[in-house]
Amino acid sequence: MSELEKLINLAKNAADKIRRHKFVRVISHNDADGLTSAGIMAHALLRAGIPFQLSIASKLDGAVIEEVNRSISSGELVIFCDMGSGHPELIKQVGADVVIIDHHQPVGQSPAKAVVNAHMVGIDGATDISASGTCYLVARELGTGNIDLAGLAIAGAVGDRQLFRTANAFILEEALKSGVVSIRKGLKVGDGNLADVLAYSKEPFLDVTGYPEKAAEFLNQLGLSGNIEDLSEEETSKLASAVALKLVKQASPEAIEAVIGEVFLLNRELVHNVYDFISILNTCGKQKVYGLALALCLKDATILDEAFSLTKDHEKNLAIDIRKNVENIRKGENLWYISTVEAISTGDLATTVVRYLHPELPFICVNESEGILKVSARGTRELVSKGLDLAFTLREAAGAAGGNGGGHSVASGASIPLGSTEEFLSIADRIIGEQLRKNASGKVK
């Protein structure tokens, strides 16, 4: 039996468990992958005639468990999407049966009645299937008509910057074959006015990003104008080549691959360009307007104008915020880092730095917000191949500093107490150094 078949069997088992319940409580994460996961489960449960209540959370903690326990009755089911694998001690506290549909590295023995996680069958959840992809596999088993939800799964995978191989390749093939998704070649950015897209998109982060007059001058030199989706094949190629030349000077090899290539068009969704779709979802997640994101996933056309307007403003502010913060980056022995206060999005800042500015070492952002320090760490696939494991690093360093952390080897997060920045960074720097110095036999050189 192949690894994919084993994963599908786990999905079948979860679908069987879900079908036996008359009411389901769904909790999902607040990023693009978590929100598309929630959208997929909402569609699948509605179609299966199973009543449900859905909540979005920024992280799984004791407060979320308390809220869940207050809102469930005996015999009901709780589904955690895009979370739950790393916290068996919290899952144990849920006063009902639990199903976990996730792609994060599992920790310990889960008390859940069913767990659908690619890591359990030898597929890498950090790169080869997102939570939304995993939810899609469960939805396929809940009803044969759910293949149209593949577009949401593709969006979640793009949102988590995944590769389209193994499990993701299987989902994409189904989506393409059924016409749910189609592809166009070009820059992997949203649609709209060229100058605005280049000046206020954080992907790709160029020397013109955050500077509308520089973006206009760059396009003027190329003789290009209008909307990106209206460019001819020749014009698209000209723009992509010029962007690649800018990137090749400093960015990581995966950055070029990340912004030039195939753009997925979601034919069954209200917003067709996958990059516009995930921009809206990420904005809604950051602004905590989760209802707007879920309405988009559930195809409520009345919210489109509001969603686009909110996103445009947020993206513009984000590009300017990142441009301002990158000037304050510092270098440790084995990492780049920055300490910020109320940054708009530490994850976006961290991704931008490691992908476009300093790909040779991982990057950590420590941001003071809501009375604690929130940490975002990012690496590259190349660094992971050399031994980097940010999930382990942040779990250990945050734990030692009195907080907690985890995630994926290439991207991870943590929360630590105020005043612990120096201690945390020092431990993280040491651990990363040990990881990157390890030779093939596993000994530190």
C-alpha positions as CSV (number, residue, x, y, z in Angstrom):
1,M,0.0,0.0,0.0
2,S,1.4,3.4,-1.0
3,E,1.9,6.3,1.5
4,L,-1.0,8.2,-0.2
5,E,-3.3,5.2,0.1
6,K,-2.5,4.9,3.8
7,L,-3.3,8.6,4.2
8,I,-6.6,8.1,2.4
9,N,-7.4,5.2,4.7
10,L,-6.9,7.6,7.7
11,A,-9.3,10.0,6.0
12,K,-11.9,7.2,5.5
13,N,-11.6,6.3,9.2
14,A,-12.1,10.0,10.2
15,A,-15.1,10.3,7.8
16,D,-16.7,7.2,9.4
17,K,-16.3,8.7,12.9
18,I,-17.8,12.1,11.8
19,R,-20.8,10.4,10.1
20,R,-21.8,8.8,13.5
21,H,-22.4,12.1,15.2
22,K,-25.5,14.3,15.1
23,F,-23.5,17.5,15.9
24,V,-19.9,18.5,15.3
25,R,-17.9,21.3,16.8
26,V,-15.1,22.5,14.4
27,I,-12.1,24.6,15.5
28,S,-9.6,25.7,12.8
29,H,-6.5,28.0,12.5
30,N,-6.7,31.6,11.4
31,D,-4.3,31.6,8.5
32,A,-5.2,30.9,4.8
33,D,-4.7,27.2,5.2
34,G,-6.8,27.0,8.4
35,L,-9.5,29.2,6.9
36,T,-9.7,27.0,3.7
37,S,-9.7,23.9,6.0
38,A,-12.7,25.4,7.8
39,G,-14.4,26.2,4.5
40,I,-13.9,22.6,3.2
41,M,-15.3,21.1,6.5
42,A,-18.3,23.5,6.5
43,H,-19.2,22.6,2.9
44,A,-18.8,18.9,3.6
45,L,-20.8,18.9,6.8
46,L,-23.6,21.0,5.3
47,R,-23.8,18.6,2.3
48,A,-23.8,15.6,4.7
49,G,-26.7,17.1,6.7
50,I,-24.6,17.2,9.9
51,P,-25.3,20.4,12.0
52,F,-22.1,22.1,13.3
53,Q,-20.6,25.1,15.1
54,L,-17.4,26.5,13.7
55,S,-14.8,28.7,15.5
56,I,-11.5,30.1,14.3
57,A,-8.5,30.4,16.7
58,S,-5.0,31.9,16.4
59,K,-3.5,29.1,18.4
60,L,-4.6,26.0,20.4
61,D,-4.3,26.8,24.1
62,G,-6.2,26.2,27.4
63,A,-8.6,29.1,26.7
64,V,-9.7,27.4,23.4
65,I,-10.2,24.1,25.2
66,E,-12.3,25.8,27.9
67,E,-14.5,27.4,25.3
68,V,-14.9,24.1,23.4
69,N,-15.9,22.3,26.7
70,R,-18.5,25.0,27.5
71,S,-20.1,24.6,24.1
72,I,-20.4,20.9,23.7
73,S,-22.7,18.2,25.1
74,S,-22.2,14.5,25.7
75,G,-22.0,12.4,22.6
76,E,-20.9,15.3,20.3
77,L,-17.7,15.4,18.3
78,V,-14.9,18.0,18.2
79,I,-12.8,18.4,15.0
80,F,-9.5,20.3,15.2
81,C,-8.3,21.5,11.7
82,D,-4.7,22.7,11.2
83,M,-3.9,22.3,14.9
84,G,-3.9,19.7,17.6
85,S,-1.1,17.4,16.6
86,G,1.5,19.1,18.8
87,H,-0.6,19.3,22.0
88,P,-1.8,15.9,23.2
89,E,-2.1,17.2,26.8
90,L,-4.7,19.8,25.7
91,I,-6.6,17.3,23.5
92,K,-6.9,15.0,26.6
93,Q,-8.8,17.8,28.4
94,V,-11.6,17.9,25.7
95,G,-14.8,16.5,27.2
96,A,-15.9,14.7,24.0
97,D,-14.6,12.6,21.2
98,V,-12.0,14.3,19.1
99,V,-10.9,14.1,15.4
100,I,-7.7,15.8,14.4
101,I,-7.1,16.8,10.7
102,D,-3.7,18.4,10.6
103,H,-0.3,18.5,8.9
104,H,2.0,19.6,11.7
105,Q,4.6,17.3,13.2
106,P,2.8,15.0,15.8
107,V,4.1,15.1,19.3
108,G,3.6,12.2,21.7
109,Q,0.6,9.9,21.7
110,S,-2.7,11.5,20.7
111,P,-5.8,10.7,22.7
112,A,-8.0,11.6,19.7
113,K,-10.4,9.0,18.3
114,A,-9.0,9.6,14.8
115,V,-6.0,11.5,13.5
116,V,-5.4,12.3,9.9
117,N,-1.8,13.5,9.5
118,A,0.5,12.9,6.6
119,H,3.6,12.6,8.9
120,M,2.0,9.3,10.3
121,V,2.3,7.6,6.9
122,G,5.7,9.0,5.8
123,I,4.5,12.1,3.8
124,D,6.0,15.4,4.8
125,G,3.2,17.7,6.0
126,A,5.5,20.7,5.9
127,T,5.8,20.6,2.1
128,D,3.6,17.9,0.5
129,I,0.1,18.4,2.0
130,S,-1.5,21.2,3.9
131,A,-4.3,21.0,6.5
132,S,-6.8,22.0,3.8
133,G,-5.5,19.2,1.6
134,T,-5.9,16.8,4.5
135,C,-9.5,18.1,5.1
136,Y,-10.2,17.7,1.4
137,L,-9.2,14.0,1.6
138,V,-11.7,13.6,4.5
139,A,-14.4,15.6,2.6
140,R,-13.9,13.2,-0.4
141,E,-14.8,10.3,1.9
142,L,-17.8,12.2,3.4
143,G,-19.4,12.7,0.0
144,T,-18.7,11.9,-3.7
145,G,-19.8,15.4,-4.8
146,N,-17.0,17.1,-2.8
147,I,-14.4,17.2,-5.5
148,D,-15.3,20.8,-6.2
149,L,-13.7,21.6,-2.9
150,A,-10.2,20.8,-4.3
151,G,-9.8,24.5,-5.2
152,L,-9.9,25.5,-1.5
153,A,-7.3,22.7,-0.8
154,I,-5.0,24.1,-3.5
155,A,-5.4,27.6,-2.1
156,G,-4.4,26.4,1.4
157,A,-1.3,24.6,0.0
158,V,-0.3,27.8,-1.8
159,G,-0.9,29.8,1.3
160,D,1.4,27.5,3.2
161,R,4.0,27.8,0.4
162,Q,4.0,24.1,-0.3
163,L,5.3,21.9,-3.2
164,F,3.0,20.2,-5.6
165,R,4.3,16.7,-5.2
166,T,3.0,13.4,-3.7
167,A,-0.3,14.2,-1.9
168,N,-0.6,17.7,-3.2
169,A,0.1,16.4,-6.8
170,F,-2.7,13.9,-6.4
171,I,-5.2,16.7,-5.3
172,L,-4.0,19.0,-8.0
173,E,-4.5,16.3,-10.6
174,E,-8.0,15.7,-9.5
175,A,-8.7,19.5,-9.5
176,L,-7.3,19.9,-13.1
177,K,-9.1,16.8,-14.4
178,S,-12.4,18.0,-13.1
179,G,-12.0,21.6,-14.3
180,V,-12.1,22.9,-10.7
181,V,-8.6,24.5,-11.2
182,S,-6.8,25.7,-14.4
183,I,-3.3,27.1,-14.9
184,R,-1.7,30.1,-16.5
185,K,2.0,30.9,-16.7
186,G,3.5,34.1,-15.4
187,L,4.3,36.0,-12.2
188,K,2.7,34.3,-9.1
189,V,1.0,37.5,-7.9
190,G,-2.6,38.7,-7.7
191,D,-4.4,40.4,-10.6
192,G,-4.8,44.2,-11.0
193,N,-2.9,47.3,-12.0
194,L,0.8,46.4,-12.7
195,A,2.3,49.4,-10.8
196,D,0.1,48.7,-7.7
197,V,0.9,45.0,-7.7
198,L,4.6,45.5,-7.9
199,A,4.7,48.4,-5.3
200,Y,2.4,46.8,-2.7
201,S,2.9,43.0,-3.0
202,K,5.3,41.5,-0.5
203,E,5.8,38.6,-3.0
204,P,8.1,39.2,-4.8
205,F,9.9,41.7,-2.4
206,L,11.9,43.8,-4.9
207,D,13.9,47.0,-4.6
208,V,10.8,48.8,-5.9
209,T,8.5,47.3,-3.2
210,G,7.0,50.0,-1.0
211,Y,8.0,52.7,-3.5
212,P,5.2,53.4,-6.0
213,E,7.3,55.9,-8.0
214,K,10.2,53.3,-8.4
215,A,7.7,50.6,-9.5
216,A,6.2,53.0,-12.1
217,E,9.7,53.9,-13.4
218,F,10.6,50.2,-13.6
219,L,7.5,49.4,-15.7
220,N,8.1,52.5,-17.8
221,Q,11.6,51.2,-18.7
222,L,10.0,47.9,-19.8
223,G,7.3,49.7,-21.7
224,L,4.5,47.9,-19.8
225,S,1.3,49.2,-18.3
226,G,-2.3,48.1,-17.6
227,N,-3.5,45.1,-15.6
228,I,-1.3,42.1,-15.1
229,E,-4.0,39.6,-16.2
230,D,-4.3,41.4,-19.6
231,L,-0.7,41.1,-20.5
232,S,0.1,39.1,-23.7
233,E,2.4,36.1,-23.4
234,E,5.3,38.1,-24.7
235,E,4.7,40.9,-22.2
236,T,4.3,38.4,-19.4
237,S,7.6,36.8,-20.3
238,K,9.3,40.3,-20.5
239,L,8.1,41.2,-17.0
240,A,9.0,37.8,-15.5
241,S,12.6,38.0,-17.0
242,A,13.1,41.5,-15.6
243,V,11.8,40.4,-12.1
244,A,14.1,37.3,-12.2
245,L,17.1,39.5,-12.9
246,K,16.3,41.6,-9.8
247,L,15.8,38.5,-7.7
248,V,19.0,36.7,-8.8
249,K,21.2,39.3,-7.2
250,Q,20.2,38.6,-3.7
251,A,17.2,36.2,-3.2
252,S,17.2,32.5,-2.5
253,P,16.9,30.1,-5.5
254,E,13.5,29.1,-4.2
255,A,12.3,32.7,-4.2
256,I,12.6,32.8,-8.0
257,E,10.7,29.5,-8.2
258,A,8.1,30.9,-5.8
259,V,7.2,34.0,-7.9
260,I,7.6,32.9,-11.5
261,G,5.8,29.9,-13.0
262,E,2.3,28.5,-12.8
263,V,-0.6,30.6,-11.4
264,F,-3.5,28.5,-10.3
265,L,-7.0,29.8,-11.3
266,L,-9.8,28.6,-9.0
267,N,-12.7,28.2,-11.4
268,R,-15.3,27.4,-8.8
269,E,-14.4,30.1,-6.3
270,L,-15.6,33.7,-6.3
271,V,-12.0,35.0,-6.6
272,H,-10.2,33.1,-9.4
273,N,-6.6,34.1,-8.9
274,V,-5.3,31.9,-6.1
275,Y,-2.9,34.8,-4.9
276,D,-5.8,37.2,-4.6
277,F,-7.8,34.5,-2.8
278,I,-5.1,33.8,-0.2
279,S,-4.3,37.5,0.3
280,I,-7.9,38.1,1.3
281,L,-7.9,35.1,3.7
282,N,-4.6,36.1,5.3
283,T,-5.9,39.7,5.7
284,C,-9.1,38.5,7.3
285,G,-7.0,36.3,9.6
286,K,-4.8,39.1,10.7
287,Q,-7.7,41.5,11.1
288,K,-9.7,38.9,13.0
289,V,-12.7,39.2,10.6
290,Y,-13.1,35.5,10.3
291,G,-16.7,35.6,9.2
292,L,-15.6,37.5,6.0
293,A,-13.1,34.8,5.2
294,L,-15.6,32.0,5.8
295,A,-18.2,33.8,3.7
296,L,-15.7,33.9,0.8
297,C,-15.0,30.2,1.2
298,L,-18.8,29.6,1.3
299,K,-19.3,31.7,-1.9
300,D,-21.2,34.6,-0.5
301,A,-20.7,37.2,-3.4
302,T,-22.2,40.1,-1.2
303,I,-18.9,40.4,0.7
304,L,-16.5,40.7,-2.3
305,D,-16.2,44.5,-2.4
306,E,-15.6,44.7,1.3
307,A,-13.0,41.9,1.2
308,F,-11.1,43.4,-1.7
309,S,-11.1,46.9,-0.1
310,L,-9.9,45.6,3.3
311,T,-7.2,43.5,1.6
312,K,-5.8,46.3,-0.6
313,D,-5.4,48.6,2.4
314,H,-3.8,45.9,4.5
315,E,-1.4,44.7,1.7
316,K,-0.3,48.3,1.1
317,N,0.4,48.9,4.9
318,L,2.1,45.6,5.1
319,A,4.6,46.2,2.3
320,I,5.4,49.6,3.8
321,D,5.8,48.1,7.3
322,I,8.1,45.4,6.0
323,R,10.2,47.9,4.1
324,K,10.6,50.0,7.3
325,N,11.5,47.0,9.5
326,V,14.1,45.4,7.3
327,E,16.4,48.3,8.0
328,N,16.6,47.2,11.7
329,I,17.6,43.6,11.1
330,R,20.6,42.3,13.1
331,K,22.9,39.3,12.6
332,G,23.7,36.7,15.3
333,E,26.2,33.9,14.9
334,N,23.8,31.4,13.2
335,L,20.7,33.5,12.4
336,W,19.4,36.9,11.4
337,Y,16.9,38.5,13.9
338,I,14.8,41.6,14.6
339,S,12.9,42.8,17.7
340,T,9.7,44.7,16.9
341,V,6.7,46.2,18.6
342,E,3.2,45.7,17.1
343,A,4.5,44.7,13.6
344,I,1.6,44.2,11.2
345,S,2.7,40.6,10.4
346,T,5.8,38.9,11.8
347,G,5.3,35.8,9.6
348,D,5.2,37.9,6.4
349,L,8.3,39.9,7.6
350,A,10.2,36.7,8.4
351,T,9.3,35.0,5.1
352,T,10.3,38.1,3.1
353,V,13.7,38.4,4.9
354,V,14.7,34.7,4.5
355,R,13.4,34.4,1.0
356,Y,14.5,37.7,-0.6
357,L,17.2,39.4,1.6
358,H,19.2,36.9,3.7
359,P,18.6,33.3,2.6
360,E,21.9,32.0,3.9
361,L,20.7,31.7,7.5
362,P,17.3,31.4,9.2
363,F,15.5,34.5,10.4
364,I,13.7,35.1,13.7
365,C,11.3,38.0,14.5
366,V,10.4,38.7,18.1
367,N,7.4,41.0,18.3
368,E,5.9,42.6,21.4
369,S,2.1,42.4,21.2
370,E,-0.8,42.0,23.6
371,G,1.5,41.8,26.6
372,I,3.7,39.0,25.4
373,L,6.4,38.4,22.9
374,K,5.3,36.6,19.7
375,V,7.9,34.9,17.7
376,S,8.0,34.0,14.0
377,A,10.9,32.0,12.5
378,R,11.5,31.0,8.9
379,G,14.2,29.1,7.0
380,T,14.6,27.8,3.5
381,R,14.2,24.3,2.1
382,E,18.0,24.3,1.5
383,L,18.7,25.1,5.1
384,V,16.3,22.3,6.2
385,S,18.2,19.9,4.0
386,K,21.4,20.9,5.9
387,G,19.8,20.0,9.2
388,L,17.7,23.0,10.2
389,D,14.6,22.2,12.3
390,L,12.9,25.4,13.5
391,A,10.0,23.4,15.2
392,F,12.5,21.8,17.5
393,T,14.5,25.0,17.9
394,L,11.5,27.1,18.9
395,R,10.0,24.4,21.2
396,E,13.3,24.1,23.1
397,A,14.3,27.8,23.2
398,A,10.8,29.0,24.0
399,G,10.4,26.4,26.7
400,A,13.7,27.4,28.3
401,A,12.6,31.0,28.3
402,G,9.2,30.2,30.0
403,G,7.0,30.1,26.9
404,N,6.0,27.5,24.3
405,G,6.6,27.0,20.5
406,G,6.5,24.6,17.6
407,G,5.4,24.2,14.0
408,H,7.3,23.0,11.0
409,S,11.0,22.5,10.3
410,V,11.0,25.4,7.8
411,A,8.5,27.7,9.5
412,S,7.7,27.9,13.2
413,G,6.2,30.2,15.9
414,A,6.4,30.7,19.6
415,S,5.1,32.8,22.5
416,I,7.5,33.9,25.3
417,P,7.3,36.2,28.3
418,L,8.2,39.9,28.1
419,G,11.9,40.5,28.9
420,S,13.1,37.1,27.6
421,T,14.2,38.1,24.1
422,E,17.9,37.9,24.8
423,E,17.7,34.6,26.5
424,F,15.5,33.1,23.9
425,L,17.6,34.3,20.9
426,S,20.8,33.1,22.5
427,I,19.4,29.6,23.0
428,A,17.9,29.5,19.5
429,D,21.2,30.7,18.0
430,R,23.1,27.9,19.8
431,I,20.6,25.2,18.7
432,I,20.5,26.3,15.1
433,G,24.4,26.3,15.1
434,E,24.4,22.8,16.3
435,Q,21.8,21.7,13.7
436,L,23.7,23.3,10.8
437,R,27.1,21.9,11.9
438,K,26.0,18.3,12.2
439,N,27.6,16.0,9.6
440,A,25.9,13.1,7.9
441,S,26.6,10.7,10.8
442,G,24.7,13.0,13.2
443,K,27.8,14.2,15.2
444,V,28.5,17.9,15.7
445,K,31.7,18.8,13.9
